[in-house]
Amino acid sequence: MQLGINLGYWGAGMDADNLAVAKEADRLGYSVCWAAEAYGSDAATVLTWVAAQTERIDVGSAIFQIPARQPAMTAMTAATLDSLSGGRFRLGLGVSGPQVSEGWYGVKFDKPLARTREYVEIVRKAMSRERLSYEGQHWTLPLPGGPGKPLKLTVHPEREYIPLYIAAIGPKNLEQTGEIADGALLIFPSAEHLEETAIQYLRAGREKAGKTLEGFDIVPTLPLALGEDKDVTTLADTFRPYTALYVGGMGSRKQNFYNQLARRMGFEAAATEIQDKYLAGDKEGAAAAIPHDLIDKTTLLGSVDRIADRMKEYAAAGVTTLTLAPAGFTLDERLAALRAGTEALERAGLA
């Protein structure tokens, strides 16, 4: 099992610290550094900045939002990043959510599975440097009856094949991801529930494509907070606002993928209470309603030995790249958490 890091979003006043974390992860031998985007910092610019100041670590989009870019532009960006980084780019895609898609980008959030499938097909075709023509429900290239003609990507990626990941939560999306992608980006993953909430659907998708999970990259992201085992409850409490935001406030009441995931892990009553309070404006009440076990099962908390034991569980569950989001109030604390990740991997015998 390899380790990655997720720098999240930039522009919050800690960009220099984020770059220092990326450089240290590069020095420590982490395999990939992911950057996110929503409606603030964009991932492509951040990844270019990180790639220019690191040597070995891959840089990956987690995610490029599908409603934000035409698929041909995503292919251009992927090819350019792969070329500039010396073959270190991983392309992660996702549909985002209805509030961002429709509110920020003005793109209707409908038929996300079909849209994703077409998007991936166009991106792959463009990156392969074929002349680009496509007829689908959501995209037709070139547009009929006009001056457009099939064009071919002029940039040569460093590699013939750039690995493509999809951020997936729901069963249907997970199955399609297994069918059409090279890896899955997961969030709020519990090792105990990973088979039933994710891997069984990924496996079904691979089988549909005539493949197995061999070589398929399963990539969950977990916050990591280093401390004494006796302080695990206190460490978990620092993630209450984060968990409440996702389980309670992401998307709408009917379309909150994270809330649905919490329910599939057995936290039905708590998921309802968290969402009710969050949407009513009681964010503190929503955070207080989160069961400790929900946080503990979806984060890495405590001593290096405790984290190592949890890493063994994730590896046994089928995780191939464990992405860490090292937590801390200072840069030194985040760097210590980052180093603890590599030490824990070694103690677990997974390095």
Protein Blocks (a to p, Z undefined) as FASTA:
>chain_A
ZZdddebjghiopmmmmmmmmmmmmmnopabdcdddfblcdfklmmmmmmmmcfklccdd
ddddfklpcfklmmmmmmmmmmmnnopaccdddebjfklmmmmnopacehkllmmmmmmm
mmmmmmnopacddddfkbccddehiabdcdddfbdcfbfbdcdddddfbfmlmmmmmmmm
mbdcdehiafklmmmmmmmmmmmmmmmnopafehpacddddddddddfklmmmmmmmmmm
mmmmmmmmgcjfklcfklmmmmmnopmmmmmmmmmmmmnopamlmmmmpcfklmmmmcce
djfklmmmmmmmmmmnopabdcdddddfbfklmmmmmmmmmmmmmmnopZZ
